[in-house]
């Protein structure tokens, strides 16, 4: 029931828009705008203190042995 109504309304709207004739009756013009300089805001910024240094360390990496499972190999 809704689909025929929607189709009718869509067809009617299309016919009304397509049936219109538009003629420009006068030229358009841009508005006059007065622009004057402004000022950006000022900020006082205290950056975070970062201490960067280089260090040499030795880490122990464990040895891992992997053995494949016997039997069902996918």
Protein Blocks (a to p, Z undefined) as FASTA:
>chain_A
ZZmmmmmmmmmmmmmmmmpccddfbdcddddddddddddddddddddddddddddddddd
ddddddddehjaZZ
